[in-house]
Amino acid sequence: MTTALITGASTGIGEKFAKELASRQTNLVLVARSQDKLDNLATELSSKYQIKTTVIAQDLTTTAARKAVFDTVQAQNITIDLLINNAGFGDYGAFSDRPLSKMMEMVQLNISAVVELTGLFLPLMQTRKDGAIINVSSIAAFQPIPYMSVYAASKAFILNFSEALWAENKDLGVRILAICPGPTESEFYDRADFPKSTTAFNTMTMASAEAVVKESLRALDKSQSTAVVGGFKNQIIVNLPRLMPRDLLVGVVGKQFKHI
């Protein structure tokens, strides 16, 4: 039986990954900040599917927490066959108006945690010549987004990082996949302080997290480097930047997000 480690596993896409993989008889290592939510999810899935679940409550914005996750897994002799770097968050507003501490925390979680956990687990997969890593990027990775500048930049990093690793590892038996969802049903918009009273927010079409997860796992089975998931509209959005001058593109996107 294989084992998957999922970060940000307590809610949203991470939780749905856990449930889908559990239904496929995959043992789970669940990582997030909330001990209670992880314990409840672990109990539910281990009882329903007779799988082994391990809970590691850590705040991955710190290097010590990332190393603690790895050390816990090693100490328990758990082999991670699939690493899902899902933990991350966004923030809405002009960069200069937002708390710098929150921006730096976002960089630590969205970028540094992904790089460090990948750096810790990838060599073990290479040694076995078997394993897979899914890094959760976003359709925001395909163009700069004013008023979500750090978030979009962090997801662009994840996309480029993952595609490069895909090329480095495709002949080594390790699959690397960047998934790029669009708007998805989750707690993302609450944490990002999106103004819910606006028309733009209320008419935003949200994909289900379950659909995003199933599309992502199909893409992994095909050994793709990148998968834009969550509906055909997202395919159009990520390809538009190729057709527009960058100044025009950023200006249009800026106007759209300024009035959310």
N, C-alpha and C positions, 0 to 999 in steps of 0.2 A: 504494500500500500504506500502511495506517495504522500509527501507532506508539503503543504504550502504555508509560507509565512506571509501574512497580510498586515501591512501597517494602515492605520486609520480604519481599523476593522469594526469599530463600535457603531458606526452609522453609515448611511448613504451607499456609495458604490462599494466601499470596503466590506460593509456588512453583507451586501448582496453577493459579492465574490465568495465570502465565507459560506453562505447558504447554498450557492450553486455548487461549489467544490465539495462541500459536505455531502450533497446529494449524489455526487459522483464517487463517493467513498474515498475522499482525500482527507488525511489527517491534517489538522490545522494548528498553527501557532498564531495567535491573535494578539496584535500589538496596538495599543492606543493609550490615551491618558486615563480614561475612565475604568477603574477596576470593576465597579459594579456592573456597568453595561457589558464589559467583556465576560465577566463571570456568568451573567444571565445568558448571553449568546452561546458561550461554551457549553453550559449545561443543557440548553435546548438542543444544540446540534449533536452533542455526544449521545444524548438520550434517543433522539429521533433516528440517527443514522449509524449508531454504534461505532463511532470513530473516536480517535484520541484527540483531545483538544488541550492545548497548553496556552495559558494566559500570561502575558508579560505587560504589565502596566508601566509605561514609561512616556515621558515627554521628549519626543525626538528632536526638539529644538537644540538639545545639548549633545556634544560629542560623547560625554560620559554615558548618556542614555543609549546612544547608538551602540557603543561598545558593550554596554550591559546586556542588550538584546542578544548580540552575537555570543557573548560569553555564556549566557544562560542556555542558549541552544546547544553550544558545544559541551557544556557541563552535563547536559541531559542526553548527550549522544544522539541528537536529532539530526537527521540528514534533510536539508532543505532542497527539495526538487524544484519548487516554484517560489520565487520571491516576487511579491507584488508590492511595489513602492507606490502606495495610494495616498498616504497621509499628506495633507497640504491644505492651504486656505488662501482666500483672496481678500481684497479690500477695495472699497469703492471711494473715490474722491481724488481731488487734485493732490499730487504727491506732497507738495509743500504744506498742505493743510492737515495731513494725516500724521499720527504719532510715528516718529522715526523708529522708536523701539519696536513698534508693530511691523514696520517694513523690514527691519533686520531679523525679526523672528520669522517672517515669511521666507526670507532668503535661506535661513538656517533649515527650515522644515522642507520647503519646496525644492531646494537645490542641494544643500550640504548633506542632509539626511539621505537623499537618494544616492548621491555619489559615495558616501561612506558605507552605507549598507551594501551597495553594489560592490564596492571595493573589498568588503569583508567576505561576501558569499560567492562572488564570481570565481575566484581562484579555486575554490573547492569544487565547483561545477566543472571547471576546465580540467582539473585533475581526474575527475570521474568520466569526463567526456560526455556529460549528460546534465541537463538542467535547463531552466528557463527563467527569465526575468521579464515582468511586465512593469513598465513605468508609466504612470498616469500623467499624461500631458493634457492638452486641451486644444480646441480649435482656436483659442486665443494665441497659440504659439505661432500662427501663420502671419500675423501682422502686429505692429505696435498698437496698443490700446490706451489712448489718453484716459485718465481718471481710473485706470487699472494698470498703471505702468509697470510696477514691480511684478505683479502677478503675471501679466502677459510675457514679460521678459523672462521670468522664471520658467514658464512653460516652454518658451522657445529654447531655453537651455536644455530642458529635459528632452525635447524632441531631437535636437541635434546630437546630444550626448548619446541617446539611445540608438539612433540610426548609425552612428559611428561604431558603437559597440556591436551592433548587428553585423556589420561588415567584418569586424575583427574576429568575431566568434562563430560565424556561420559554418566554417569548416572544422570547428572544434567540438561540435556536438552540443553547443549551448545556444538556445534561441533567445533573442532579445526583441522585445516588442514595445513600441510606444503607442499607447492608445490616446486618441484625441476626441473626447466627447464634447458635445455642445452643451447647452442648458439641460441639466438633468435634475430630477427630483431628489433633493438632498437638503441638508442644513447649510449648504454653501452660502446661500444668499443672505441668510440671517447673520452669519459670522462676518460676511463682507460688508455689512451695513448698507445693503441696497435699499433705497427708499421704496417701500412696497406700495405706497399710495399712488405711484405714477401709472399712467395708462400703459406705457411701454413695458413695465414690469408685469402688469396684470394680464397683458395679451401675449407674453412670452410663452412659446410652446416648449414644454419640458418633456424630454424623453424619460422613460422609466429607467431606473437604475438596473432593473433585471434585464431589460433589453440591451443596455450598454454592456453588461457583463457577458451575456451570451454571445453577442457580436465579437467581443474581445477574445473570448476563448476560441471561437471559430478562426479568427485571424491568427492566433497563436498556433493552432493546429496546422495552418497553412505555412507557417514559418515566415510570415510577413514581417517587415521591419516597422511598419506604421499602419495603423488602422484608424480612420476617421469614422467614429461610431455615433449612433444616436439619431439616425435619419438622413435622408437624401439631401435635405436642405443644408446640412453641415458640409456636404461635399461641394456644394456651390460656394459656400462662404469661404472655404479654405483655398479655392482656386481663383477667386476674384482678384486677390493681390497680384497675381501674375499678369493681369491685364491692365492694371492701372499704375500711373506714375506714383512713386512713393509719397511725395508731398501731398498729392491729391487724395490718396488713400487715407493717410493719417488725418488729414483735415476732415474728411467725410466721417471717419470713425469717431474722431474727437467730438464733432457736433452731435453725433448720435448718442454718445455716452454722456456728454455734458448735460443733456436734457432728460436723462433717465429719471 
